[in-house]
């Protein structure tokens, strides 16, 4: 089976991308820390991923496959990223969060952002595949598009994951653990070195 074409997301892809990510992250430790309530998870996660999409779609740094079935949301090095949406800046999306949810989003953002390197890097903020398309290698393919862009710039790539199972998957793809956080959720900071 051939891999479908990798494309750069446009605003028209928003709903498909957000839907895939909400489904992909249902059991993710960070997303469940931020949005623990089963009833409100879909709405809050959609707000979360929609905000990330809106912040980056015009930077041509969101790669997708099969109409958004797999998605890699990258942040270019200009203006280093917050690990999650920079909350508390009055965006309409953030106004939809209750105070306790907003506090968790801001707290996680602060802790992870403080742990990221200060030198320029490409940041893989989100990598996800809709469960219906899992196991096809599409996540690795969209990740590779951003890694190629970072390599072309001569810069390392950085990500963080709170899913212990992902650490080994990323290691097999050439990433190295360069740091970790214990709270609020155990999280590993990983780097793909420049080549």
Secondary structure, DSSP 8 states (H G I E B T S, - for coil): -----EEE--GGGHHHHHHHHHHHTTT-HHHHHH---HHHHHHHHHHHHHHHHHHHGGGT-EEEETTTTEEEEEE-SSS---SS---SS--TTGGGS-HHHHHHHHHHHHHHHHHS-SS--EEEEEEEE-GGGTTSSHHHHHHHHHHHHHHHTT--EEEEE--HHHHHHHHHTT-EEEEEE-SSS-EEEEEE---
